[in-house]
């Protein structure tokens, strides 16, 4: 096995936007995540709408007209 070709593996913090901090081994340091098991609707039992950085609006802007035209043609 070659020496000094592998990235450094260390304990790091994964920080969720809800404030939960998870300590995991990784090659990156201080990773920020958008959703974790503490705030994810599957684990909490709550239903919440999560739209990060307007992804739904971006999708509608990109594909909305194509979907609308396809729907009108099928009638």
N, C-alpha and C positions, 0 to 999 in steps of 0.2 A: 504494500500500500504506500502511495506517495505521501510525503510529509508536506505540510503547509499548503495544501490545496483546498481544504475544507473550511467553510466559514465558521466563525466562532459561535458556539452554541452556549447560551446563558439563560438564566432566569430573567424573565421580563414581565412587565405589567400590561395586560390588555384592559383598557379603560373604556367602559360603555358610556353613552351619553346620559344614561340614567344615574351614573355615579358608581356603579358596581365595578370593582377592580378584581380581575382574575389573574393569578400568577401562573404563568405557563413557560415552558422552555421554548425558546425560539432563537432564530438567527437575527431577528430585528429587535430593536429596543423601543419600549413605550409605544405600543400600537393602540390607536383609538378605533373603536368599533361603534356601529350605529345601533345594534340591538344584541341583547344577550339573553340567557335563559331566565334572568330575573325579571326582564320586562317584555319578553316575547309573548304574544297572545296565546300561543299553543301551551306554554307552561303556566301562565297566569290564569287562564280561563276567561279572560276579558277579551272582548273584541274591540280592537282599536284600528283606526285607519292611520297607516304610516306612509307618508309621502315625503320621501327624502329629496330635497332639492328640486321639487317640481317634476318628478319623473313622469307622473301621470299626465301633466300638462304637456310635457315634452313629447310623450307618445302620441297624445291626441293631435298635437300640432303636426307631427310628422306623418301619421297614418290616418288621421281623422277624416280628411277629404276622400281618401281612397276607399275607406270603409263606408262612408256615407254614399258615394257614387255607386259602389257595388250593391248596396242595400236597395237603392232606388231602381237600379237596372233589373233586379230580381223580381220586382213587383209587376 
